[in-house]
């Protein structure tokens, strides 16, 4: 197999995972804001996802909180989500930083939608 094609395949898979994690994070934030769901939604979603996809690792409640935090930290930064995974973030002036996740993710307050 051509090493270049193998790297492209890995880059594609990594990008899809980043987009999946961002989408899961967005779904959690939306459910908490729009429907007034609290912290319990993450535990329930984790149980549902693990039941539906038993072969997929990484769907623990803790990881879902991290996906939520990732989405909140980078929701407005399209450069992070659109750049090819193989590129160094510093090359494009974007930087994925743990410091953007300022609070412990499970303690982040959520305000229900007004309306």
Secondary structure, 3 states (H helix, E strand, C coil): CCHHHHHHHHHHHHHHHHHHHHHHHHHHHHHHHHCCCCCHHHHHHHHHHHHHCCCCCCCCHHHHHHHHHHHHHHCCCHHHHHCCCCCCHHHHCCCCCHHHCCCCHHHCCCCCCCC
